[in-house]
């Protein structure tokens, strides 16, 4: 996540494909998750522990494991 790919966006979107949830602390975070729900707009979230949230989502949806957040 960089200034051009979401870090500077506190809420909303400049790209109609992604919607950033409200997170005033996003500029200080290093990782975020894009949730592909099969719809045109994909939510973009930046939890405090992105790896834990990814693990929980994968466990509860049966998606399996990943190589980690890049």
N, CA, C and O atoms as a GROMACS GRO file, in nm:
protein
  280
    1UNK      N    1   0.086  -0.116   0.000
    1UNK     CA    2   0.000   0.000   0.000
    1UNK      C    3   0.090   0.123   0.000
    1UNK      O    4   0.174   0.139   0.089
    2UNK      N    5   0.074   0.208  -0.099
    2UNK     CA    6   0.154   0.329  -0.108
    2UNK      C    7   0.062   0.450  -0.116
    2UNK      O    8  -0.060   0.436  -0.116
    3UNK      N    9   0.120   0.567  -0.123
    3UNK     CA   10   0.040   0.690  -0.132
    3UNK      C   11  -0.048   0.689  -0.257
    3UNK      O   12  -0.157   0.746  -0.256
    4UNK      N   13  -0.001   0.627  -0.364
    4UNK     CA   14  -0.078   0.622  -0.488
    4UNK      C   15  -0.176   0.505  -0.495
    4UNK      O   16  -0.262   0.503  -0.582
    5UNK      N   17  -0.163   0.411  -0.405
    5UNK     CA   18  -0.251   0.293  -0.409
    5UNK      C   19  -0.334   0.277  -0.283
    5UNK      O   20  -0.366   0.164  -0.244
    6UNK      N   21  -0.369   0.385  -0.218
    6UNK     CA   22  -0.463   0.376  -0.108
    6UNK      C   23  -0.422   0.435   0.025
    6UNK      O   24  -0.509   0.468   0.105
    7UNK      N   25  -0.296   0.450   0.051
    7UNK     CA   26  -0.254   0.497   0.182
    7UNK      C   27  -0.306   0.638   0.212
    7UNK      O   28  -0.341   0.668   0.326
    8UNK      N   29  -0.312   0.724   0.112
    8UNK     CA   30  -0.356   0.861   0.133
    8UNK      C   31  -0.508   0.879   0.132
    8UNK      O   32  -0.557   0.988   0.161
    9UNK      N   33  -0.581   0.775   0.101
    9UNK     CA   34  -0.726   0.782   0.093
    9UNK      C   35  -0.786   0.746   0.229
    9UNK      O   36  -0.782   0.630   0.269
   10UNK      N   37  -0.842   0.843   0.300
   10UNK     CA   38  -0.901   0.819   0.432
   10UNK      C   39  -1.038   0.750   0.419
   10UNK      O   40  -1.074   0.666   0.501
   11UNK      N   41  -1.114   0.787   0.316
   11UNK     CA   42  -1.249   0.733   0.298
   11UNK      C   43  -1.294   0.758   0.156
   11UNK      O   44  -1.257   0.860   0.097
   12UNK      N   45  -1.371   0.668   0.100
   12UNK     CA   46  -1.427   0.688  -0.033
   12UNK      C   47  -1.339   0.634  -0.143
   12UNK      O   48  -1.268   0.536  -0.124
   13UNK      N   49  -1.345   0.700  -0.260
   13UNK     CA   50  -1.271   0.646  -0.373
   13UNK      C   51  -1.235   0.752  -0.476
   13UNK      O   52  -1.304   0.853  -0.491
   14UNK      N   53  -1.127   0.729  -0.546
   14UNK     CA   54  -1.092   0.805  -0.665
   14UNK      C   55  -1.103   0.710  -0.785
   14UNK      O   56  -1.098   0.753  -0.900
   15UNK      N   57  -1.117   0.582  -0.756
   15UNK     CA   58  -1.130   0.477  -0.856
   15UNK      C   59  -1.263   0.407  -0.831
   15UNK      O   60  -1.284   0.352  -0.723
   16UNK      N   61  -1.354   0.408  -0.927
   16UNK     CA   62  -1.488   0.351  -0.904
   16UNK      C   63  -1.490   0.201  -0.879
   16UNK      O   64  -1.596   0.148  -0.845
   17UNK      N   65  -1.379   0.130  -0.895
   17UNK     CA   66  -1.375  -0.014  -0.869
   17UNK      C   67  -1.353  -0.047  -0.721
   17UNK      O   68  -1.383  -0.158  -0.678
   18UNK      N   69  -1.301   0.048  -0.644
   18UNK     CA   70  -1.266   0.022  -0.504
   18UNK      C   71  -1.328   0.127  -0.414
   18UNK      O   72  -1.336   0.245  -0.450
   19UNK      N   73  -1.373   0.084  -0.295
   19UNK     CA   74  -1.429   0.177  -0.197
   19UNK      C   75  -1.353   0.160  -0.067
   19UNK      O   76  -1.353   0.051  -0.008
   20UNK      N   77  -1.289   0.265  -0.021
   20UNK     CA   78  -1.212   0.262   0.103
   20UNK      C   79  -1.303   0.292   0.221
   20UNK      O   80  -1.367   0.396   0.227
   21UNK      N   81  -1.307   0.198   0.316
   21UNK     CA   82  -1.383   0.221   0.438
   21UNK      C   83  -1.319   0.336   0.515
   21UNK      O   84  -1.201   0.365   0.497
   22UNK      N   85  -1.396   0.401   0.600
   22UNK     CA   86  -1.345   0.514   0.678
   22UNK      C   87  -1.238   0.465   0.776
   22UNK      O   88  -1.264   0.380   0.861
   23UNK      N   89  -1.119   0.518   0.763
   23UNK     CA   90  -1.008   0.485   0.852
   23UNK      C   91  -0.912   0.603   0.860
   23UNK      O   92  -0.821   0.614   0.776
   24UNK      N   93  -0.930   0.692   0.959
   24UNK     CA   94  -0.842   0.808   0.971
   24UNK      C   95  -0.695   0.772   0.995
   24UNK      O   96  -0.607   0.855   0.974
   25UNK      N   97  -0.668   0.649   1.039
   25UNK     CA   98  -0.530   0.608   1.066
   25UNK      C   99  -0.465   0.538   0.946
   25UNK      O  100  -0.350   0.495   0.957
   26UNK      N  101  -0.535   0.527   0.833
   26UNK     CA  102  -0.482   0.458   0.716
   26UNK      C  103  -0.345   0.511   0.670
   26UNK      O  104  -0.260   0.430   0.632
   27UNK      N  105  -0.318   0.642   0.672
   27UNK     CA  106  -0.186   0.689   0.625
   27UNK      C  107  -0.068   0.631   0.704
   27UNK      O  108   0.044   0.630   0.653
   28UNK      N  109  -0.091   0.583   0.825
   28UNK     CA  110   0.017   0.526   0.906
   28UNK      C  111   0.027   0.375   0.893
   28UNK      O  112   0.116   0.314   0.952
   29UNK      N  113  -0.063   0.312   0.816
   29UNK     CA  114  -0.065   0.166   0.805
   29UNK      C  115   0.012   0.120   0.681
   29UNK      O  116   0.026   0.194   0.583
   30UNK      N  117   0.060  -0.002   0.687
   30UNK     CA  118   0.141  -0.058   0.579
   30UNK      C  119   0.065  -0.156   0.490
   30UNK      O  120   0.104  -0.176   0.375
   31UNK      N  121  -0.044  -0.218   0.540
   31UNK     CA  122  -0.113  -0.322   0.464
   31UNK      C  123  -0.264  -0.300   0.467
   31UNK      O  124  -0.319  -0.245   0.562
   32UNK      N  125  -0.327  -0.344   0.361
   32UNK     CA  126  -0.472  -0.336   0.351
   32UNK      C  127  -0.524  -0.459   0.278
   32UNK      O  128  -0.446  -0.535   0.219
   33UNK      N  129  -0.654  -0.479   0.281
   33UNK     CA  130  -0.716  -0.592   0.214
   33UNK      C  131  -0.824  -0.542   0.118
   33UNK      O  132  -0.902  -0.453   0.153
   34UNK      N  133  -0.827  -0.598   0.000
   34UNK     CA  134  -0.933  -0.571  -0.097
   34UNK      C  135  -1.020  -0.695  -0.098
   34UNK      O  136  -0.972  -0.806  -0.123
   35UNK      N  137  -1.149  -0.676  -0.071
   35UNK     CA  138  -1.242  -0.788  -0.063
   35UNK      C  139  -1.315  -0.803  -0.197
   35UNK      O  140  -1.394  -0.717  -0.235
   36UNK      N  141  -1.287  -0.911  -0.268
   36UNK     CA  142  -1.354  -0.939  -0.395
   36UNK      C  143  -1.481  -1.016  -0.365
   36UNK      O  144  -1.478  -1.136  -0.340
   37UNK      N  145  -1.593  -0.946  -0.368
   37UNK     CA  146  -1.723  -1.005  -0.335
   37UNK      C  147  -1.800  -1.045  -0.460
   37UNK      O  148  -1.917  -1.083  -0.452
   38UNK      N  149  -1.734  -1.036  -0.575
   38UNK     CA  150  -1.799  -1.072  -0.700
   38UNK      C  151  -1.884  -0.960  -0.757
   38UNK      O  152  -1.966  -0.984  -0.846
   39UNK      N  153  -1.867  -0.843  -0.708
   39UNK     CA  154  -1.943  -0.727  -0.757
   39UNK      C  155  -1.848  -0.626  -0.818
   39UNK      O  156  -1.726  -0.640  -0.806
   40UNK      N  157  -1.902  -0.525  -0.885
   40UNK     CA  158  -1.818  -0.425  -0.952
   40UNK      C  159  -1.729  -0.350  -0.854
   40UNK      O  160  -1.610  -0.332  -0.879
   41UNK      N  161  -1.787  -0.307  -0.743
   41UNK     CA  162  -1.710  -0.232  -0.643
   41UNK      C  163  -1.655  -0.329  -0.539
   41UNK      O  164  -1.727  -0.415  -0.488
   42UNK      N  165  -1.526  -0.315  -0.509
   42UNK     CA  166  -1.460  -0.400  -0.411
   42UNK      C  167  -1.423  -0.317  -0.288
   42UNK      O  168  -1.352  -0.217  -0.301
   43UNK      N  169  -1.469  -0.355  -0.170
   43UNK     CA  170  -1.432  -0.283  -0.048
   43UNK      C  171  -1.282  -0.296  -0.020
   43UNK      O  172  -1.222  -0.402  -0.041
   44UNK      N  173  -1.224  -0.188   0.028
   44UNK     CA  174  -1.082  -0.182   0.064
   44UNK      C  175  -1.078  -0.150   0.214
   44UNK      O  176  -1.123  -0.043   0.256
   45UNK      N  177  -1.024  -0.242   0.294
   45UNK     CA  178  -1.020  -0.223   0.439
   45UNK      C  179  -0.875  -0.224   0.487
   45UNK      O  180  -0.788  -0.285   0.424
   46UNK      N  181  -0.851  -0.158   0.597
   46UNK     CA  182  -0.717  -0.153   0.655
   46UNK      C  183  -0.726  -0.182   0.806
   46UNK      O  184  -0.716  -0.090   0.888
   47UNK      N  185  -0.745  -0.309   0.840
   47UNK     CA  186  -0.750  -0.342   0.982
   47UNK      C  187  -0.613  -0.325   1.048
   47UNK      O  188  -0.511  -0.320   0.980
   48UNK      N  189  -0.612  -0.316   1.180
   48UNK     CA  190  -0.486  -0.301   1.253
   48UNK      C  191  -0.396  -0.423   1.232
   48UNK      O  192  -0.273  -0.408   1.224
   49UNK      N  193  -0.454  -0.541   1.225
   49UNK     CA  194  -0.378  -0.664   1.202
   49UNK      C  195  -0.433  -0.732   1.077
   49UNK      O  196  -0.518  -0.820   1.086
   50UNK      N  197  -0.385  -0.690   0.962
   50UNK     CA  198  -0.437  -0.739   0.833
   50UNK      C  199  -0.416  -0.889   0.817
   50UNK      O  200  -0.503  -0.956   0.761
   51UNK      N  201  -0.305  -0.943   0.864
   51UNK     CA  202  -0.281  -1.086   0.851
   51UNK      C  203  -0.382  -1.167   0.930
   51UNK      O  204  -0.430  -1.269   0.882
   52UNK      N  205  -0.416  -1.123   1.051
   52UNK     CA  206  -0.515  -1.194   1.132
   52UNK      C  207  -0.653  -1.188   1.066
   52UNK      O  208  -0.725  -1.288   1.065
   53UNK      N  209  -0.690  -1.073   1.012
   53UNK     CA  210  -0.820  -1.059   0.945
   53UNK      C  211  -0.824  -1.148   0.822
   53UNK      O  212  -0.926  -1.212   0.796
   54UNK      N  213  -0.716  -1.151   0.745
   54UNK     CA  214  -0.711  -1.238   0.627
   54UNK      C  215  -0.727  -1.384   0.668
   54UNK      O  216  -0.802  -1.459   0.604
   55UNK      N  217  -0.658  -1.426   0.773
   55UNK     CA  218  -0.667  -1.564   0.821
   55UNK      C  219  -0.811  -1.598   0.864
   55UNK      O  220  -0.861  -1.706   0.831
   56UNK      N  221  -0.875  -1.508   0.936
   56UNK     CA  222  -1.013  -1.531   0.981
   56UNK      C  223  -1.108  -1.542   0.862
   56UNK      O  224  -1.194  -1.630   0.858
   57UNK      N  225  -1.094  -1.452   0.765
   57UNK     CA  226  -1.180  -1.456   0.646
   57UNK      C  227  -1.161  -1.588   0.572
   57UNK      O  228  -1.258  -1.651   0.531
   58UNK      N  229  -1.036  -1.629   0.554
   58UNK     CA  230  -1.008  -1.754   0.484
   58UNK      C  231  -1.064  -1.875   0.559
   58UNK      O  232  -1.120  -1.965   0.497
   59UNK      N  233  -1.052  -1.877   0.691
   59UNK     CA  234  -1.104  -1.988   0.771
   59UNK      C  235  -1.257  -1.996   0.761
   59UNK      O  236  -1.312  -2.105   0.745
   60UNK      N  237  -1.323  -1.884   0.771
   60UNK     CA  238  -1.470  -1.883   0.775
   60UNK      C  239  -1.534  -1.901   0.638
   60UNK      O  240  -1.651  -1.940   0.629
   61UNK      N  241  -1.460  -1.873   0.532
   61UNK     CA  242  -1.517  -1.889   0.397
   61UNK      C  243  -1.468  -2.016   0.329
   61UNK      O  244  -1.517  -2.051   0.221
   62UNK      N  245  -1.372  -2.086   0.389
   62UNK     CA  246  -1.320  -2.207   0.330
   62UNK      C  247  -1.228  -2.182   0.211
   62UNK      O  248  -1.214  -2.268   0.124
   63UNK      N  249  -1.164  -2.065   0.206
   63UNK     CA  250  -1.075  -2.033   0.093
   63UNK      C  251  -0.938  -2.096   0.107
   63UNK      O  252  -0.859  -2.092   0.012
   64UNK      N  253  -0.906  -2.153   0.221
   64UNK     CA  254  -0.774  -2.211   0.238
   64UNK      C  255  -0.672  -2.109   0.280
   64UNK      O  256  -0.705  -1.998   0.320
   65UNK      N  257  -0.546  -2.149   0.271
   65UNK     CA  258  -0.438  -2.060   0.315
   65UNK      C  259  -0.377  -1.987   0.198
   65UNK      O  260  -0.395  -2.024   0.082
   66UNK      N  261  -0.304  -1.882   0.231
   66UNK     CA  262  -0.232  -1.806   0.128
   66UNK      C  263  -0.087  -1.799   0.170
   66UNK      O  264  -0.050  -1.845   0.278
   67UNK      N  265  -0.007  -1.741   0.086
   67UNK     CA  266   0.134  -1.722   0.117
   67UNK      C  267   0.159  -1.603   0.207
   67UNK      O  268   0.274  -1.572   0.236
   68UNK      N  269   0.054  -1.537   0.251
   68UNK     CA  270   0.069  -1.419   0.335
   68UNK      C  271   0.039  -1.293   0.256
   68UNK      O  272   0.021  -1.298   0.135
   69UNK      N  273   0.032  -1.184   0.324
   69UNK     CA  274   0.002  -1.054   0.263
   69UNK      C  275   0.130  -0.998   0.204
   69UNK      O  276   0.234  -0.998   0.269
   70UNK      N  277   0.124  -0.951   0.081
   70UNK     CA  278   0.239  -0.892   0.016
   70UNK      C  279   0.235  -0.743   0.023
   70UNK      O  280   0.325  -0.676  -0.027
   0.00000   0.00000   0.00000
